Amino acid sequence: QVQLVESGGGLVQTGGSLRLSCAASGRTFGNNGVGWYRQAPGKQREWVATITRAGSTPYADSVKGRFTISRDNAKNTVYLQMSNLKPEDTAVYFCNFVPRIGGIDWGQGTQVTVSS
């Protein structure tokens, strides 16, 4: 069974930085796209960024220029470097395959809290 595990979240002040990690057990990311998503309290989950199989990296407008998605295939890990964080970035962050793969559930996510 494939499991996605997000880590690296925490509490940070406005303007601070965090690096999130996404690891997959039971399947490699190498030949797939991977995306980061987030869900703030009371809101629907929203897309943040994707790294495609070819290495393209589209971003949501709200994070463009502040967040960077990358991957290390040797470690089977995808990262989200977040800089210049704002209170509106507060959310639980999730990763998943892009496009989604049947039978692979969302992980627990990692909480990011940005204080003003």
C-alpha positions in Angstrom: 0.0 0.0 0.0 1.4 3.4 -1.0 1.6 6.0 1.8 2.3 9.7 1.4 4.0 11.3 4.4 4.4 15.1 4.6 6.7 16.7 7.1 8.5 20.0 7.9 5.6 22.2 9.0 5.7 24.4 12.0 5.0 27.8 13.5 6.8 30.7 11.9 6.6 34.4 11.9 5.5 36.5 8.9 8.4 36.7 6.5 9.9 33.5 7.7 10.7 30.3 5.7 10.0 26.6 5.9 10.8 23.6 3.8 8.3 20.9 3.5 9.1 17.3 2.5 6.9 14.7 0.9 7.9 11.1 0.9 6.2 8.1 -0.6 6.5 4.5 0.6 5.7 1.7 -1.8 6.0 3.7 -5.0 8.6 6.0 -6.5 7.9 9.6 -7.6 10.4 9.4 -10.3 8.2 8.9 -13.4 5.2 10.9 -12.1 4.2 14.5 -11.5 3.8 15.5 -7.8 1.8 18.4 -6.5 1.5 20.3 -3.2 -1.9 21.3 -2.0 -3.1 23.1 1.2 -6.3 23.4 3.2 -7.0 26.3 5.5 -9.6 26.0 8.3 -13.1 26.2 6.9 -11.9 26.2 3.2 -11.6 23.6 0.5 -8.3 22.1 -0.4 -6.5 24.2 -3.0 -3.6 23.5 -5.4 -0.3 25.2 -4.6 2.4 23.8 -7.0 3.3 20.9 -9.2 6.5 19.5 -10.5 5.8 17.5 -13.6 7.5 14.4 -14.9 9.4 16.7 -17.3 10.4 19.0 -14.6 8.0 21.9 -15.2 6.9 23.8 -12.1 3.7 25.7 -12.3 2.6 27.6 -9.2 -0.7 29.1 -7.9 -0.6 32.9 -8.3 -0.8 33.3 -4.5 2.6 31.7 -4.0 4.4 32.5 -7.2 7.8 34.0 -6.5 7.8 32.8 -2.9 7.5 29.0 -3.0 9.8 26.6 -4.9 8.9 23.0 -5.6 11.7 20.5 -6.3 12.4 16.8 -6.2 15.2 14.4 -5.3 14.6 11.2 -7.1 17.4 9.5 -5.3 15.7 10.1 -2.0 12.2 9.7 -3.5 11.2 13.0 -1.9 9.6 16.1 -3.2 10.2 19.4 -1.4 8.3 22.7 -1.1 10.6 25.6 -0.1 8.4 28.4 1.3 9.8 31.9 1.8 8.4 35.3 2.8 5.5 33.4 4.4 2.3 35.3 5.1 -0.5 34.6 7.6 -2.8 33.6 4.7 -0.4 30.7 4.0 -1.5 29.1 7.3 -3.0 25.7 6.4 -2.4 22.0 6.4 -0.2 21.1 3.4 -0.5 17.9 1.5 1.2 16.3 -1.4 0.0 13.8 -4.0 0.7 12.4 -7.4 -0.3 14.4 -10.4 -2.5 13.2 -12.0 -3.9 11.3 -9.1 -3.4 7.6 -9.0 -6.3 5.4 -8.0 -6.0 3.8 -4.6 -3.5 6.3 -3.2 -5.1 8.3 -0.4 -4.1 11.6 0.9 -1.6 11.6 3.8 -2.0 13.3 7.1 -0.5 16.5 5.9 1.8 18.9 7.8 0.5 22.0 9.6 2.0 25.4 8.7 1.1 28.3 10.9 2.3 31.8 10.1 1.9 34.3 12.9 1.4 38.0 12.2 
